[in-house]
Amino acid sequence: MRNVTIRHEQTVLVVAWAVIQPLFQMLILAVIFGRFAGVKTGDVPYTMIVSAGLVPWTFSSNAVNAAGPSPITQQHSPAKIDFPRLFVPAATAGAYLVDMAIGLALYVVMLPFYRITPGWGLLAMPR
């Protein structure tokens, strides 16, 4: 919880950045590959395909980049109390789950805009 509160102290800026970053990445990729390269996606708009991939990619990229050096930067924390050292990078990566939730909410808001209704196959996806 400490990592989440530290990361989200300035909530307005963090939420804005969590929305703007994937939105601009989606727009850039949609223009480059959707318009200029002419990638065919069938009935699904290319922006939705890019968004579906960017949300988990942005989470995993940010989480790994932040969690990698965390055992070194937070080495004083495990000395104070006894807990598994794996909790340090897991807590650091877990702080980015809030950003992923914001990105998923943005994706859900975009679904009705493109008139896409998720089917029952979505329930089988997490397997």
Helices and strands as residue ranges (DSSP letters): H 2-7, H 11-29, I 30-36, H 46-67, H 70-73, H 77-80, H 87-94, H 97-113, G 120-124
